Amino acid sequence: MAFDKENIISMCNAFSKNTLMETLEIEFIDAGADFLVAKMLVNPRIHQPTGLLHGGASVALAESVGSAASMLLVNPEESEIRGIEISANHLRSKKEGIVFGTAKIIHKGRSLHLWEIKITDEEGELISLCKLTNMVLQIKKK
């Protein structure tokens, strides 16, 4: 089966409706055989009290893109994804603009996926570096 980038991006954005991703205006914008990218607008809605990008919003972006990327690696009729651990190092602050979360697979096992998610700004500067572990759960047949 051929890789259909536009269909994957459309599907990821569709399953984000009525979720935290929609609330944070996270939009999936690029995909490849080994990566997925989403963007998020930095504005006062996602600031912490001192006017900077909230670390929790960065982590939400990282988990959103990493979990969606895991979903692309499994059959959704047989498996579902659960994030079980995420860590983040916030390296640079951001007041306004756009940040991009790029998930790249580190380990793809049958039951665990490990992702590196780099959050960068418009100039490619690294804002946060995150690591996400997802568990692949088999859906129980009724």
ABEGO torsion letter per residue (X at the ends): XBBBAAAAAAAAAAAABGBAAAAAGBBBABBBAABBBBBBBBBAAABBAAGBBBAAAAAAAAAAAAAAAAAAABBAAABBBBBABBBBBBABBBABEBBBBBBBBABBBAABBBBBBBBBBAAGBBABBBBBBBBBBBBBBX
